[in-house]
């Protein structure tokens, strides 16, 4: 009997919904790089979606992209403005480099188009504020591309915290990293200041922050002391091509000490490159129990092993290990499907910008604090 009960933890129960394909939503792809390929593959699994147009700043890139994906009759443009001005679209995926996330998203919203915006939300808090204002004025769906939200183990982290099992949370340690993982196989757009704006802190740090902030209800940040470095990115011997070190203009390591509303301390660190396998497990400490979330060798938006809850039973220190949940389906597909459903049925954004602006404020605060060399206050304007 006990074995049968434990087996139930291995199953993910999801209700399969029949998709109404009688009315297709028309989607455009802005930015035809490697992440756009994942968007397209997931959209193609949605029988109620038609990809009708795409845009990329590099002449001929969009045409080649859709040809490589085996999609015909897609109208291609050289800018997001041309695409939006000339097409009757329901929605767009913004898959451009970080520095243009804001302008593409705002233009789409201002023209009545729903937006799925790839992470990070943008580069600065100021950009995030302008995005939120455009969203609020438009009344359209804006969802941020955080597919780890759909991972069953990530959902379990939130359920544990929200259940009250830990009691009042007072301290969080989180982060992730790679020993060698500067993303240069795709060229230099991830590492140049003009295109990326921010490095590891935005690329994978935003995921790590979302994991814990979502679990505790996204409290507002009050102050931050930040640190960033670029020792590996600027050293030719650690780069895929030595010349990349000359154009490296972002962080390859970042850390922050953040005070959140509710008396919670957040100790954060993230890395593209370091002389260590991991900066440590994620831990969430409450007054009644603690939760350990094992790290992964290369941050991928999931967990590195079973969750462990540290608590007391009858005066004894006990550790309860929760078996890892099995995901049914692909998390990226779920991200796309949830966005499509929100557009079709006027549902709330699956990953709302009102939460992710807090994520962005912390990232922005770490960068600005590091530049100033002191603790700073974080202030998010009312929108």
C-alpha positions in Angstrom: 0.0 0.0 0.0 2.8 2.4 0.9 4.5 1.9 -2.4 1.3 2.6 -4.3 0.9 5.9 -2.4 4.5 7.0 -3.2 3.9 6.1 -6.8 1.3 8.8 -7.0 4.0 11.4 -6.6 5.5 10.3 -9.9 2.4 11.1 -11.9 1.4 14.5 -13.2 -2.3 14.8 -13.7 -3.2 17.4 -16.4 -6.6 17.7 -18.1 -6.2 17.5 -21.8 -8.2 20.3 -23.5 -9.5 20.0 -27.0 -8.3 23.0 -29.1 -10.8 24.9 -31.2 -9.0 25.4 -34.5 -12.0 26.9 -36.3 -10.6 30.4 -35.7 -6.8 30.8 -36.0 -4.9 33.6 -34.4 -2.4 35.3 -36.7 1.1 35.5 -35.3 4.2 37.4 -36.3 7.8 36.7 -35.3 10.0 39.7 -34.5 13.7 38.7 -34.6 14.6 35.5 -36.4 17.5 34.2 -34.3 17.9 30.9 -32.5 15.3 31.5 -29.8 12.7 32.3 -32.5 13.2 28.7 -33.8 11.8 27.4 -30.4 8.8 29.8 -30.7 8.0 28.7 -34.2 8.3 25.0 -33.4 5.9 25.4 -30.5 3.4 27.6 -32.5 3.4 24.9 -35.2 2.0 22.4 -32.6 -1.0 24.8 -32.1 -3.7 24.0 -34.7 -5.3 27.3 -33.9 -2.3 29.4 -34.8 -1.1 30.7 -38.2 2.4 32.2 -38.5 1.9 34.9 -41.2 4.8 37.2 -41.0 8.3 37.7 -39.6 10.9 40.5 -39.3 14.6 40.8 -38.8 17.0 43.7 -39.2 19.5 41.7 -41.3 18.3 41.6 -44.9 17.3 38.1 -46.1 17.6 36.6 -42.6 13.8 36.3 -42.1 13.3 34.7 -45.5 16.0 32.1 -44.9 14.8 31.5 -41.4 11.2 30.5 -42.4 12.5 28.5 -45.4 14.8 26.5 -43.0 11.7 25.9 -40.8 9.8 24.6 -43.8 7.1 27.3 -43.5 5.8 28.8 -46.7 3.9 32.0 -47.6 5.3 34.0 -44.7 5.6 37.7 -45.5 9.0 39.1 -44.3 10.1 42.5 -43.3 13.3 44.3 -42.2 11.9 45.9 -39.1 9.2 45.4 -36.4 7.5 48.6 -37.5 7.2 47.5 -41.1 5.7 44.2 -40.0 3.2 45.7 -37.6 2.2 48.5 -39.9 1.6 46.2 -42.9 0.0 43.2 -41.2 -3.3 42.5 -39.4 -1.9 40.5 -36.5 -3.4 39.2 -33.3 -0.1 38.6 -31.6 3.7 38.7 -31.9 6.6 36.9 -30.3 9.4 39.4 -29.6 12.6 37.4 -30.0 15.1 40.2 -30.6 18.2 40.9 -28.5 17.7 42.4 -25.1 18.4 46.0 -26.0 15.4 46.2 -28.4 12.9 44.3 -26.3 11.3 47.5 -25.0 10.9 49.3 -28.3 9.5 46.3 -30.2 7.1 45.4 -27.4 5.8 49.0 -26.9 5.3 49.5 -30.6 3.2 46.3 -30.8 1.1 47.1 -27.8 0.5 50.6 -29.0 -0.9 49.1 -32.3 -3.2 46.8 -30.5 -1.2 43.6 -30.8 -0.8 41.0 -28.0 2.9 40.2 -27.1 4.8 37.3 -25.9 8.1 38.8 -24.9 11.2 36.7 -24.4 13.2 37.0 -21.3 14.7 39.1 -19.9 11.9 41.6 -19.9 14.3 44.3 -21.0 17.6 45.8 -19.8 16.7 48.6 -17.3 13.9 49.3 -14.9 13.1 52.5 -16.8 12.4 50.4 -19.9 10.2 48.0 -17.9 8.1 50.9 -16.6 7.5 52.2 -20.1 6.5 48.6 -21.2 4.1 48.4 -18.3 2.5 51.7 -19.2 2.0 50.8 -22.8 0.5 47.5 -21.7 -1.9 49.1 -19.3 -3.0 51.6 -21.9 -3.5 49.0 -24.6 -5.5 46.5 -22.6 -3.7 43.7 -24.5 -2.0 40.5 -23.2 1.7 40.8 -22.4 3.3 37.7 -21.1 7.0 37.3 -20.4 8.8 34.2 -21.6 9.6 32.3 -18.4 9.0 28.7 -19.3 10.4 27.4 -16.0 7.1 28.5 -14.5 5.5 25.5 -16.1 7.9 23.0 -14.7 6.2 20.7 -12.2 9.0 20.9 -9.8 9.0 24.7 -9.9 5.3 24.5 -9.1 6.0 22.2 -6.2 8.5 24.8 -4.8 5.7 27.4 -4.8 3.1 25.0 -3.4 5.4 24.2 -0.4 6.0 27.8 0.4 2.4 28.9 -0.1 1.1 26.0 2.0 2.6 27.6 5.1 4.7 24.5 5.8 7.8 26.7 6.2 6.1 29.3 8.3 7.2 32.9 7.9 10.0 33.1 5.3 12.9 35.3 6.5 15.9 34.4 4.3 16.5 33.1 0.7 19.7 32.1 -0.9 19.4 31.5 -4.7 21.4 31.6 -7.9 22.8 29.3 -10.4 25.6 29.1 -12.8 27.9 27.5 -15.2 31.6 26.8 -14.8 32.1 27.6 -18.5 29.0 28.8 -20.2 29.3 32.1 -21.9 26.8 31.9 -24.8 29.0 32.6 -27.8 28.1 29.7 -30.1 25.3 32.1 -31.4 27.7 34.9 -32.2 28.3 38.1 -30.1 24.8 39.5 -29.6 24.7 38.0 -26.0 28.0 39.6 -25.0 28.1 43.0 -26.6 26.8 45.9 -24.6 25.0 47.5 -27.5 22.8 44.4 -28.1 22.6 42.5 -24.9 22.8 45.4 -22.3 23.2 42.8 -19.5 24.8 39.4 -19.4 24.5 36.4 -17.1 22.3 38.4 -14.7 19.6 38.8 -17.4 20.1 35.7 -19.4 19.8 33.1 -16.6 19.7 35.2 -13.4 16.1 36.3 -14.2 15.0 32.6 -14.0 16.7 32.1 -10.7 15.1 35.2 -9.2 11.7 34.2 -10.6 11.9 30.7 -9.0 12.0 32.2 -5.4 10.2 35.4 -5.9 7.2 33.6 -7.4 7.2 31.2 -4.5 7.0 33.9 -1.9 4.5 36.1 -3.8 6.8 38.6 -5.5 7.3 41.1 -2.6 8.7 44.4 -3.6 12.5 45.0 -3.2 13.5 47.8 -0.9 17.3 48.0 -1.1 20.1 46.2 -2.9 23.9 45.9 -2.7 25.2 44.6 -6.0 28.4 43.3 -7.6 29.2 42.4 -11.2 32.4 41.2 -12.9 33.6 40.3 -16.4 36.9 38.6 -15.7 36.3 35.5 -17.9 34.6 37.3 -20.8 37.5 39.7 -21.2 40.1 36.9 -21.1 40.7 35.5 -24.6 41.7 32.0 -23.2 38.1 31.5 -21.9 36.3 32.6 -25.0 35.2 30.4 -28.0 37.1 32.8 -30.2 39.9 35.0 -28.8 38.6 38.1 -30.6 35.3 37.9 -28.7 37.1 39.2 -25.6 37.6 42.5 -27.3 33.8 43.1 -27.7 32.7 41.5 -24.4 30.8 44.3 -22.6 28.5 42.7 -20.1 28.7 40.7 -16.8 29.7 37.1 -16.6 29.1 37.0 -12.9 26.8 38.9 -10.6 25.7 38.9 -7.0 23.3 40.9 -4.9 22.1 41.3 -1.3 18.5 42.4 -1.5 16.1 43.4 1.3 12.5 42.6 0.4 9.2 43.8 1.9 8.1 41.5 4.8 11.5 41.3 6.3 12.9 38.8 3.8 16.6 38.8 2.9 17.5 37.6 -0.6 21.1 36.5 -1.2 21.6 36.0 -4.9 24.5 35.0 -7.2 24.6 33.9 -10.9 27.4 33.0 -13.3 28.2 32.3 -16.9 31.8 31.4 -15.9 33.7 30.7 -12.7 36.2 28.4 -11.0 33.4 26.4 -9.3 30.8 23.9 -10.4 27.9 25.7 -8.7 27.5 28.8 -6.4 25.3 26.6 -4.2 21.8 25.2 -3.7 18.8 27.4 -3.4 17.5 27.5 0.2 14.4 29.1 1.6 14.4 29.5 5.3 11.2 29.8 7.3 10.5 30.1 11.0 9.0 26.6 11.0 11.0 24.7 8.4 13.6 25.1 5.6 13.5 24.1 2.0 16.6 23.0 0.0 16.4 23.1 -3.8 19.4 21.3 -5.3 21.4 23.2 -7.9 22.2 22.0 -11.4 25.5 22.0 -13.2 24.1 24.2 -15.9 21.1 26.3 -15.0 18.2 25.2 -17.1 15.1 26.3 -15.3 14.6 23.1 -13.3 16.1 21.5 -10.2 19.1 19.2 -9.7 17.5 16.6 -7.4 14.7 15.9 -5.0 13.4 18.8 -2.8 14.2 18.5 0.9 12.2 20.0 3.7 14.0 20.4 7.0 11.6 20.5 10.0 11.0 19.1 13.5 8.8 16.2 14.5 8.2 15.6 18.1 11.3 17.5 19.0 13.5 15.6 16.5 15.2 17.1 13.5 13.7 15.5 10.4 14.4 15.8 6.7 11.5 15.0 4.3 12.6 14.3 0.7 10.0 14.9 -2.0 10.4 12.7 -5.2 11.0 14.8 -8.3 7.9 15.3 -10.3 7.7 14.2 -13.9 6.8 16.8 -16.5 4.2 15.9 -19.0 5.0 17.7 -22.2 7.5 20.4 -23.0 7.6 23.5 -20.9 8.3 25.7 -23.8 5.3 24.3 -25.6 3.2 25.1 -22.4 4.5 28.6 -22.4 3.4 29.2 -26.0 0.0 27.4 -25.5 -0.8 29.4 -22.4 -0.1 32.6 -24.3 -2.3 31.5 -27.2 -5.1 30.6 -24.8 -4.8 34.0 -23.0 -5.1 35.8 -26.4 -8.1 33.7 -27.6 -10.1 33.6 -24.4 -9.2 37.0 -22.9 -7.4 35.4 -20.0 -4.8 37.0 -17.7 -1.2 36.9 -18.9 0.4 33.5 -17.8 3.5 35.3 -16.6 2.4 38.9 -15.9 4.6 41.9 -16.3 3.4 43.3 -13.0 5.5 40.6 -11.4 8.4 40.5 -13.7 9.0 44.3 -13.4 10.0 43.5 -9.8 12.5 40.9 -11.2 13.8 43.5 -13.6 14.0 46.1 -10.8 16.3 43.8 -8.8 18.5 43.1 -11.8 18.7 46.9 -12.6 19.4 47.6 -9.0 22.3 45.2 -8.8 23.9 46.7 -11.9 23.5 50.3 -10.7 24.7 49.5 -7.2 27.8 47.8 -8.6 28.5 50.8 -10.7 28.1 53.2 -7.7 29.9 50.9 -5.3 27.3 51.2 -2.6 23.8 50.1 -1.4 20.9 51.8 -3.2 17.2 52.0 -2.7 14.9 50.4 -5.3 11.8 52.4 -6.2 9.3 51.1 -8.7 7.0 53.9 -9.9 3.2 53.5 -9.7 1.8 52.6 -13.1 
